[in-house]
């Protein structure tokens, strides 16, 4: 049950990352034609007012910071696991009496 949830979570996070990468990689297409006073025209004018360059820059900054924090968390977890493995190995050597001099 828990493993299927974790698997689904990984799949959906991967799908989200794929959509994010694809949406950032697609070129921006600007519409040169002017649409009349319809809703579509209003929406397109409103969409043109959104500063996409600033949004891209801020998204890049947030992504960069998040990836750095994730990297640090992974490194801390790796150090913790390494210390536990060293402790287990030294404890088993002491119990057997074949401990190597350090």
ZASEVO-999608 format. One record per atom (N, C-alpha, C): residue number from 1; x, y, z; atom name. Coordinates in nm, 3 decimals. Layout:
<recs>
- seq, X, Y, Z, atom
- NUM, X, Y, Z, CA $
...
</recs>
This chain:
<recs>
- seq, X, Y, Z, atom
- 1, 0.083, -0.119, 0.000, N $
- 1, 0.000, 0.000, 0.000, CA $
- 1, 0.087, 0.125, 0.000, C $
- 2, 0.182, 0.131, 0.092, N $
- 2, 0.269, 0.248, 0.102, CA $
- 2, 0.360, 0.258, -0.020, C $
- 3, 0.406, 0.142, -0.068, N $
- 3, 0.496, 0.144, -0.182, CA $
- 3, 0.425, 0.190, -0.309, C $
- 4, 0.298, 0.152, -0.325, N $
- 4, 0.225, 0.198, -0.443, CA $
- 4, 0.201, 0.349, -0.436, C $
- 5, 0.176, 0.401, -0.315, N $
- 5, 0.160, 0.546, -0.299, CA $
- 5, 0.289, 0.618, -0.335, C $
- 6, 0.401, 0.566, -0.287, N $
- 6, 0.530, 0.629, -0.317, CA $
- 6, 0.557, 0.622, -0.466, C $
- 7, 0.526, 0.509, -0.529, N $
- 7, 0.546, 0.495, -0.673, CA $
- 7, 0.459, 0.595, -0.750, C $
- 8, 0.332, 0.609, -0.710, N $
- 8, 0.246, 0.705, -0.777, CA $
- 8, 0.295, 0.848, -0.756, C $
- 9, 0.344, 0.877, -0.637, N $
- 9, 0.396, 1.010, -0.608, CA $
- 9, 0.518, 1.041, -0.696, C $
- 10, 0.607, 0.945, -0.710, N $
- 10, 0.725, 0.964, -0.794, CA $
- 10, 0.685, 0.984, -0.940, C $
- 11, 0.588, 0.906, -0.985, N $
- 11, 0.544, 0.918, -1.125, CA $
- 11, 0.483, 1.056, -1.150, C $
- 12, 0.398, 1.104, -1.060, N $
- 12, 0.334, 1.233, -1.082, CA $
- 12, 0.432, 1.349, -1.068, C $
- 13, 0.528, 1.338, -0.977, N $
- 13, 0.630, 1.442, -0.966, CA $
- 13, 0.715, 1.444, -1.092, C $
- 14, 0.748, 1.327, -1.143, N $
- 14, 0.823, 1.320, -1.268, CA $
- 14, 0.745, 1.377, -1.385, C $
- 15, 0.616, 1.349, -1.389, N $
- 15, 0.532, 1.404, -1.496, CA $
- 15, 0.524, 1.556, -1.486, C $
- 16, 0.513, 1.606, -1.364, N $
- 16, 0.511, 1.751, -1.345, CA $
- 16, 0.642, 1.816, -1.388, C $
- 17, 0.754, 1.750, -1.353, N $
- 17, 0.884, 1.802, -1.395, CA $
- 17, 0.898, 1.800, -1.546, C $
- 18, 0.847, 1.695, -1.610, N $
- 18, 0.852, 1.686, -1.756, CA $
- 18, 0.771, 1.798, -1.819, C $
- 19, 0.652, 1.824, -1.768, N $
- 19, 0.570, 1.933, -1.821, CA $
- 19, 0.638, 2.067, -1.801, C $
- 20, 0.701, 2.087, -1.685, N $
- 20, 0.772, 2.212, -1.658, CA $
- 20, 0.888, 2.230, -1.756, C $
- 21, 0.965, 2.126, -1.779, N $
- 21, 1.079, 2.135, -1.871, CA $
- 21, 1.031, 2.162, -2.013, C $
- 22, 0.927, 2.093, -2.056, N $
- 22, 0.875, 2.115, -2.191, CA $
- 22, 0.817, 2.254, -2.208, C $
- 23, 0.747, 2.303, -2.107, N $
- 23, 0.688, 2.436, -2.120, CA $
- 23, 0.795, 2.545, -2.123, C $
- 24, 0.906, 2.523, -2.055, N $
- 24, 1.014, 2.622, -2.058, CA $
- 24, 1.094, 2.614, -2.187, C $
- 25, 1.095, 2.496, -2.250, N $
- 25, 1.175, 2.477, -2.371, CA $
- 25, 1.102, 2.526, -2.497, C $
- 26, 0.970, 2.531, -2.494, N $
- 26, 0.896, 2.574, -2.611, CA $
- 26, 0.918, 2.723, -2.636, C $
- 27, 0.935, 2.760, -2.761, N $
- 27, 0.957, 2.903, -2.791, CA $
- 27, 0.830, 2.983, -2.770, C $
- 28, 0.849, 3.105, -2.734, N $
- 28, 0.737, 3.196, -2.716, CA $
- 28, 0.691, 3.247, -2.853, C $
- 29, 0.563, 3.240, -2.877, N $
- 29, 0.508, 3.284, -3.005, CA $
- 29, 0.426, 3.410, -2.978, C $
- 30, 0.462, 3.517, -3.046, N $
- 30, 0.391, 3.642, -3.030, CA $
- 30, 0.295, 3.660, -3.147, C $
- 31, 0.175, 3.698, -3.115, N $
- 31, 0.074, 3.720, -3.217, CA $
- 31, 0.083, 3.865, -3.263, C $
- 32, 0.113, 3.885, -3.390, N $
- 32, 0.131, 4.019, -3.444, CA $
- 32, -0.003, 4.081, -3.488, C $
- 33, -0.102, 3.999, -3.509, N $
- 33, -0.229, 4.053, -3.556, CA $
- 33, -0.308, 4.111, -3.439, C $
- 34, -0.387, 4.211, -3.470, N $
- 34, -0.470, 4.274, -3.368, CA $
- 34, -0.611, 4.219, -3.381, C $
- 35, -0.663, 4.171, -3.269, N $
- 35, -0.798, 4.115, -3.269, CA $
- 35, -0.892, 4.225, -3.224, C $
- 36, -1.016, 4.219, -3.273, N $
- 36, -1.115, 4.322, -3.242, CA $
- 36, -1.154, 4.324, -3.096, C $
- 37, -1.273, 4.376, -3.067, N $
- 37, -1.321, 4.396, -2.931, CA $
- 37, -1.388, 4.270, -2.875, C $
- 38, -1.343, 4.156, -2.913, N $
- 38, -1.403, 4.033, -2.861, CA $
- 38, -1.336, 3.993, -2.731, C $
- 39, -1.387, 3.889, -2.668, N $
- 39, -1.326, 3.839, -2.545, CA $
- 39, -1.185, 3.788, -2.572, C $
- 40, -1.170, 3.725, -2.686, N $
- 40, -1.039, 3.673, -2.722, CA $
- 40, -0.938, 3.787, -2.732, C $
- 41, -0.981, 3.900, -2.786, N $
- 41, -0.895, 4.017, -2.797, CA $
- 41, -0.858, 4.073, -2.661, C $
- 42, -0.952, 4.077, -2.572, N $
- 42, -0.924, 4.126, -2.437, CA $
- 42, -0.828, 4.035, -2.364, C $
- 43, -0.851, 3.905, -2.379, N $
- 43, -0.763, 3.809, -2.313, CA $
- 43, -0.621, 3.815, -2.369, C $
- 44, -0.611, 3.833, -2.500, N $
- 44, -0.477, 3.839, -2.558, CA $
- 44, -0.406, 3.967, -2.516, C $
- 45, -0.479, 4.078, -2.507, N $
- 45, -0.415, 4.202, -2.459, CA $
- 45, -0.373, 4.189, -2.314, C $
- 46, -0.456, 4.124, -2.234, N $
- 46, -0.422, 4.101, -2.094, CA $
- 46, -0.300, 4.009, -2.082, C $
- 47, -0.295, 3.907, -2.166, N $
- 47, -0.183, 3.814, -2.162, CA $
- 47, -0.053, 3.883, -2.204, C $
- 48, -0.062, 3.980, -2.293, N $
- 48, 0.058, 4.052, -2.337, CA $
- 48, 0.114, 4.140, -2.227, C $
- 49, 0.030, 4.179, -2.131, N $
- 49, 0.077, 4.264, -2.022, CA $
- 49, 0.155, 4.186, -1.916, C $
- 50, 0.145, 4.054, -1.917, N $
- 50, 0.215, 3.972, -1.818, CA $
- 50, 0.364, 3.971, -1.852, C $
- 51, 0.449, 4.007, -1.757, N $
- 51, 0.595, 4.010, -1.783, CA $
- 51, 0.654, 3.868, -1.779, C $
- 52, 0.652, 3.800, -1.894, N $
- 52, 0.698, 3.662, -1.899, CA $
- 52, 0.847, 3.650, -1.871, C $
- 53, 0.926, 3.748, -1.912, N $
- 53, 1.070, 3.743, -1.887, CA $
- 53, 1.100, 3.746, -1.738, C $
- 54, 1.029, 3.832, -1.666, N $
- 54, 1.050, 3.839, -1.521, CA $
- 54, 1.002, 3.710, -1.453, C $
- 55, 0.892, 3.655, -1.502, N $
- 55, 0.843, 3.529, -1.446, CA $
- 55, 0.943, 3.416, -1.471, C $
- 56, 1.001, 3.413, -1.590, N $
- 56, 1.102, 3.311, -1.620, CA $
- 56, 1.223, 3.326, -1.529, C $
- 57, 1.268, 3.450, -1.509, N $
- 57, 1.383, 3.473, -1.423, CA $
- 57, 1.355, 3.431, -1.278, C $
- 58, 1.236, 3.468, -1.229, N $
- 58, 1.203, 3.430, -1.092, CA $
- 58, 1.184, 3.280, -1.078, C $
- 59, 1.128, 3.215, -1.181, N $
- 59, 1.113, 3.070, -1.179, CA $
- 59, 1.249, 3.002, -1.179, C $
- 60, 1.342, 3.054, -1.258, N $
- 60, 1.478, 3.000, -1.259, CA $
- 60, 1.544, 3.015, -1.122, C $
- 61, 1.524, 3.129, -1.058, N $
- 61, 1.583, 3.152, -0.927, CA $
- 61, 1.525, 3.058, -0.822, C $
- 62, 1.394, 3.042, -0.823, N $
- 62, 1.329, 2.953, -0.727, CA $
- 62, 1.373, 2.809, -0.750, C $
- 63, 1.380, 2.767, -0.877, N $
- 63, 1.424, 2.632, -0.909, CA $
- 63, 1.567, 2.610, -0.864, C $
- 64, 1.652, 2.707, -0.887, N $
- 64, 1.793, 2.698, -0.847, CA $
- 64, 1.806, 2.683, -0.696, C $
- 65, 1.733, 2.765, -0.621, N $
- 65, 1.739, 2.758, -0.475, CA $
- 65, 1.684, 2.625, -0.423, C $
- 66, 1.574, 2.580, -0.481, N $
- 66, 1.514, 2.454, -0.436, CA $
- 66, 1.608, 2.337, -0.463, C $
- 67, 1.669, 2.336, -0.581, N $
- 67, 1.761, 2.227, -0.613, CA $
- 67, 1.884, 2.229, -0.523, C $
- 68, 1.933, 2.347, -0.487, N $
- 68, 2.046, 2.355, -0.394, CA $
- 68, 2.009, 2.300, -0.257, C $
- 69, 1.888, 2.336, -0.208, N $
- 69, 1.844, 2.286, -0.077, CA $
- 69, 1.825, 2.135, -0.080, C $
- 70, 1.770, 2.083, -0.189, N $
- 70, 1.754, 1.938, -0.202, CA $
- 70, 1.889, 1.870, -0.204, C $
- 71, 1.985, 1.929, -0.274, N $
- 71, 2.120, 1.872, -0.280, CA $
- 71, 2.181, 1.867, -0.140, C $
- 72, 2.165, 1.972, -0.062, N $
- 72, 2.221, 1.975, 0.073, CA $
- 72, 2.153, 1.870, 0.160, C $
- 73, 2.022, 1.855, 0.147, N $
- 73, 1.951, 1.753, 0.225, CA $
- 73, 1.999, 1.613, 0.189, C $
- 74, 2.022, 1.588, 0.061, N $
- 74, 2.070, 1.458, 0.017, CA $
- 74, 2.211, 1.433, 0.071, C $
- 75, 2.295, 1.534, 0.069, N $
- 75, 2.431, 1.519, 0.121, CA $
- 75, 2.430, 1.491, 0.271, C $
- 76, 2.340, 1.557, 0.346, N $
- 76, 2.330, 1.533, 0.490, CA $
- 76, 2.282, 1.390, 0.516, C $
- 77, 2.185, 1.345, 0.437, N $
- 77, 2.136, 1.208, 0.453, CA $
- 77, 2.246, 1.108, 0.421, C $
- 78, 2.325, 1.136, 0.319, N $
- 78, 2.436, 1.048, 0.282, CA $
- 78, 2.538, 1.041, 0.396, C $
- 79, 2.571, 1.154, 0.455, N $
- 79, 2.665, 1.155, 0.567, CA $
- 79, 2.610, 1.077, 0.686, C $
- 80, 2.482, 1.089, 0.713, N $
- 80, 2.419, 1.017, 0.823, CA $
- 80, 2.425, 0.866, 0.799, C $
- 81, 2.393, 0.823, 0.679, N $
- 81, 2.397, 0.680, 0.646, CA $
- 81, 2.540, 0.628, 0.655, C $
- 82, 2.635, 0.705, 0.607, N $
- 82, 2.776, 0.664, 0.613, CA $
- 82, 2.821, 0.646, 0.758, C $
- 83, 2.784, 0.738, 0.845, N $
- 83, 2.820, 0.726, 0.987, CA $
- 83, 2.756, 0.603, 1.050, C $
- 84, 2.629, 0.577, 1.019, N $
- 84, 2.562, 0.459, 1.073, CA $
- 84, 2.630, 0.332, 1.026, C $
- 85, 2.669, 0.328, 0.899, N $
- 85, 2.738, 0.210, 0.847, CA $
- 85, 2.873, 0.189, 0.915, C $
- 86, 2.944, 0.297, 0.940, N $
- 86, 3.072, 0.287, 1.010, CA $
- 86, 3.051, 0.234, 1.152, C $
- 87, 2.948, 0.285, 1.220, N $
- 87, 2.920, 0.239, 1.356, CA $
- 87, 2.881, 0.092, 1.358, C $
- 88, 2.799, 0.050, 1.266, N $
- 88, 2.759, -0.090, 1.259, CA $
- 88, 2.879, -0.179, 1.233, C $
- 89, 2.964, -0.136, 1.141, N $
- 89, 3.082, -0.215, 1.106, CA $
- 89, 3.179, -0.224, 1.225, C $
- 90, 3.201, -0.114, 1.295, N $
- 90, 3.294, -0.117, 1.408, CA $
- 90, 3.235, -0.196, 1.525, C $
- 91, 3.103, -0.189, 1.547, N $
- 91, 3.039, -0.267, 1.654, CA $
- 91, 3.048, -0.417, 1.626, C $
- 92, 3.030, -0.457, 1.501, N $
- 92, 3.036, -0.599, 1.469, CA $
- 92, 3.180, -0.650, 1.481, C $
- 93, 3.278, -0.567, 1.449, N $
- 93, 3.418, -0.608, 1.464, CA $
- 93, 3.455, -0.621, 1.611, C $
- 94, 3.403, -0.533, 1.697, N $
- 94, 3.433, -0.541, 1.839, CA $
- 94, 3.372, -0.665, 1.902, C $
- 95, 3.250, -0.701, 1.859, N $
- 95, 3.185, -0.821, 1.912, CA $
- 95, 3.258, -0.947, 1.873, C $
- 96, 3.313, -0.950, 1.752, N $
- 96, 3.384, -1.067, 1.706, CA $
- 96, 3.527, -1.071, 1.758, C $
- 97, 3.574, -0.961, 1.806, N $
- 97, 3.711, -0.955, 1.858, CA $
- 97, 3.815, -0.946, 1.748, C $
- 98, 3.773, -0.916, 1.628, N $
- 98, 3.866, -0.904, 1.517, CA $
- 98, 3.877, -0.759, 1.473, C $
- 99, 3.862, -0.671, 1.565, N $
- 99, 3.867, -0.530, 1.531, CA $
- 99, 4.004, -0.489, 1.482, C $
- 100, 4.008, -0.417, 1.376, N $
- 100, 4.134, -0.367, 1.321, CA $
- 100, 4.181, -0.248, 1.401, C $
- 101, 4.311, -0.239, 1.429, N $
- 101, 4.359, -0.122, 1.503, CA $
- 101, 4.344, 0.004, 1.419, C $
- 102, 4.298, 0.108, 1.484, N $
- 102, 4.280, 0.233, 1.411, CA $
- 102, 4.372, 0.339, 1.464, C $
</recs>
